[in-house]
């Protein structure tokens, strides 16, 4: 097995940024219960704070595909 890393870009809406962050936290609570999920990190773009990059880590491609 080799660790797999997945990146996705999130663009925050002009309003309701807190709702998006709450949703991300709720999804995180679900994901930690998924087999093979190793964790995630959320990065904010310094030049454009409305752009977030989510980095998810999985123990295998199969685990990623099953999430």
Secondary structure, DSSP 8 states (H G I E B T S, - for coil): ---EEEEEEEE--SS-HHHHHHHHHHHHHHHTTSTTEEEEEEEE-SS-TTEEEEEEEESSHHHHHH-
